[in-house]
């Protein structure tokens, strides 16, 4: 079985894991974020974190404190 590589990400105070193998560009609606044992899209993660007013999900989600964009 293949190892699923994940990267810890944050959005506001929410924490999740970005599953690299599931991510496909542009990725906004791809279920590649593991949050509370559920697979959701980056768009859903930003919404659940209360940051939906930020128009660009790549600016809302951070990896190691750095914006994805």
Secondary structure by P-SEA (a helix, b strand, c coil): cbbbbbbbbbcccbbbbbbccccccccccccccccccccccaaaaaaaacccccccccccccccccccc
